[in-house]
Structure formats: structure tokens, C-alpha cells
Amino acid sequence: MEIIRRMGNMFGARGIPEGMHDRVPKGQYVTPKMPVMNLSYGPRLSADDWRMSITGLVEREIALDWPAFLALVSVDEVVDFHCVTQWSRLNVRWEGVPVSTVIDLASPKPEARYAMIHGSGGYTTNVDLAVLRAPEVLFAHKMDGEPLEPNHGYPVRLVVPSRYGWKSAKWVTGVELMAQDRPGFWETNGYHMRGDPWREERFSHA
């Protein structure tokens, strides 16, 4: 917990704007920045070579390239983003394809209840399939009106507003549908399996 406090202090003065307390979970503070929180420097991926696969408990596996992904209907969502290191940024505008749209292309089997999100470089994180189907959950390709920067997940990242930011995987390359939940990278290293900021689900013992 002390490490999280020190990291949170890096990103500006603590505080919650007047009238915004109901939008900021306990233990968070608001920053105007969108800090970069990566294990290492972000990969430089080419949209020409990018692919995203939908595998696992599906009727047919699919793989989208960049033109096929952009051909799907994109939407704009303005949502709040909460990082486990205690900062929150309000009113982030994302543009992307609803995750449910992409998943349904593969026709999930009835027993599929969870998803493992795969990112470039071997990153993984688990998310309940019901959560991924919320309309504001996107495979985003733009943030605040601009294409994603490499360190923010270019060309495509997941955005899950109802979960801490480590669930919003960057550089997404695959979605694996599963019947049983299993931990991804951070979950294996002690982070909570669900990661709900409103319940302060930071660590597995929380």
C-alpha cells in the first residue's frame, strides 16, 4: 500500500473538485493528467501488422486486422478512469468499438463467463464477460479526440470504466473466452481478481 501511495503522489496535488465526490471512489484523488503506467516503455506497434483474435469458448474463432476493425461501428464514450495507484482522471473521452460488438462476431458459447485479455508482450488480465458487455466498455483507438499514443496502447486498448486501470489492457491482441476465471499478470502477482474501485478491490486479500 505504501508503494501505491508514493506512486500516486507523483501525479499532482491531491484533491477532489467540488461537487465531484460521488464520482471518485474512496482512496482516490483527481488529476488532470493521464499518467503512463507501464511495466516498461510501450511497444511501437504498426497498425498494418496488428491483429486481434477472439478465441476460446466461441463457435468460430476470428481475427481482425486494422481495416476490418475500423470498419466496425465506433462510438464515443466520456467516462472516468481510476488507477489502482490512487489517481483518477474524470471525463476521459474515448472513441472505439464496443467490446460486445467484437465478441459477438465470434458467437460466444453459452458456458463462456469470463475473458482473458491478451496484450502485446505477453500481458494478460481477466475480466468478467458480463462486465465487458457493458455499453461503455470499448476497444478504443482514440483518446480525447486523438489516436492513441504508443504509451497509451496504440493501436487498440481496452477501456473498462468500472474496474481499476490495470484491467484496461493496452496493445490488445486477443480475447480468450473461458468458463472458469483465472488470473492474469497482475492478478498472479497479488492484485484482486475483480478490481472494482468502488469496493477498493486493489489486492487479492482485500
Residue pairs with C-beta under 8 A, 6 or more apart in sequence:
1 202
4 84
4 85
4 86
4 202
5 86
7 85
7 86
8 14
8 29
8 85
8 86
8 87
10 35
11 31
11 33
11 35
11 87
12 31
12 32
12 33
12 87
13 29
14 29
15 29
15 30
16 24
16 28
16 29
16 30
17 30
17 90
20 30
20 90
23 80
23 90
24 30
24 80
24 88
24 90
25 82
25 88
25 197
25 198
25 200
26 200
27 86
27 200
28 82
28 86
28 87
28 88
28 197
29 86
29 87
29 88
30 87
30 88
30 89
30 90
31 87
31 88
31 89
32 89
33 87
33 89
34 81
34 89
34 92
34 143
34 152
35 83
35 87
36 42
36 151
36 152
37 83
37 85
37 165
37 166
38 151
38 170
39 123
41 151
42 150
42 151
42 152
42 153
42 154
42 170
42 171
43 120
43 121
43 150
43 171
44 150
45 120
45 150
45 154
45 155
45 171
47 66
47 154
47 155
48 66
50 65
50 66
50 155
50 156
50 173
51 63
51 64
51 65
51 173
52 63
52 64
52 69
52 102
52 139
52 156
52 172
52 173
52 174
52 175
53 61
53 62
53 63
53 64
53 173
53 174
53 175
54 61
54 62
54 63
54 102
54 103
54 105
54 106
54 174
54 175
54 177
55 61
55 106
55 174
55 175
55 176
55 177
56 112
56 115
56 116
56 175
56 176
56 177
56 178
57 108
57 109
57 111
57 112
57 177
57 178
57 179
58 106
58 107
58 108
58 109
58 112
58 177
59 106
59 107
59 108
59 109
60 106
60 107
61 106
62 105
62 106
64 102
64 105
66 155
69 97
69 102
69 139
69 141
69 156
70 141
72 97
72 101
72 102
73 97
73 101
74 95
74 96
74 97
74 141
75 95
75 96
75 97
75 98
75 138
76 93
76 94
76 95
77 93
77 94
77 135
77 136
77 138
77 159
77 161
78 91
78 92
78 93
78 94
79 91
79 92
79 94
79 136
79 159
79 161
80 88
80 89
80 90
80 91
80 92
80 161
81 88
81 89
81 92
81 159
81 161
81 165
81 168
82 88
82 164
82 165
82 197
83 164
83 165
83 166
84 164
84 165
84 166
84 191
84 195
84 197
84 202
92 143
92 144
93 143
93 144
93 145
94 138
94 140
94 142
94 143
94 159
95 138
95 140
95 141
95 142
95 143
95 145
96 138
96 139
96 140
96 141
96 142
96 156
96 159
97 138
97 139
97 141
98 135
98 137
98 138
98 139
99 132
99 133
99 137
99 138
99 139
99 158
99 175
100 132
100 133
100 135
100 137
102 139
102 175
103 115
103 129
103 132
103 133
103 175
103 177
106 177
108 129
108 177
109 177
111 179
112 129
112 177
112 178
112 179
113 128
113 129
113 130
113 178
113 179
113 180
113 181
114 126
114 127
114 128
114 129
114 177
114 178
114 179
114 180
114 181
114 182
115 126
115 127
115 128
115 129
115 132
115 175
115 176
115 177
115 178
116 124
116 125
116 126
116 175
116 176
116 178
116 182
116 184
117 124
117 125
117 126
117 127
117 158
117 167
117 169
117 172
117 174
117 175
117 184
118 124
118 169
118 172
118 173
118 174
118 175
118 176
119 169
119 170
119 171
119 172
119 173
120 171
120 173
121 171
122 185
123 169
123 170
123 171
123 184
123 185
124 169
124 184
124 185
125 166
125 167
125 169
125 184
125 185
125 186
125 187
126 181
126 182
126 183
126 184
126 187
126 193
127 158
127 160
127 163
127 167
128 181
128 194
129 177
131 137
131 160
131 162
131 163
132 160
134 162
136 159
136 161
137 158
137 159
137 160
137 161
137 162
138 158
138 159
139 156
139 157
139 158
139 159
139 172
140 148
140 153
140 156
140 157
140 158
140 159
141 147
141 148
141 155
141 156
142 148
143 149
143 152
147 154
147 155
148 154
148 155
148 156
148 157
152 170
153 169
153 170
153 171
153 172
154 171
155 171
156 171
156 172
157 168
157 169
157 170
157 171
157 172
158 167
158 168
158 169
158 170
158 172
159 168
160 167
160 168
162 196
162 197
163 194
163 195
163 196
163 197
164 192
164 195
164 196
164 197
164 201
164 202
166 186
166 191
166 195
167 195
181 193
183 193
187 193
187 204
190 203
190 204
191 202
191 203
191 204
192 201
192 202
192 203
192 204
192 206
193 204
194 201
195 201
195 202
199 206
200 206
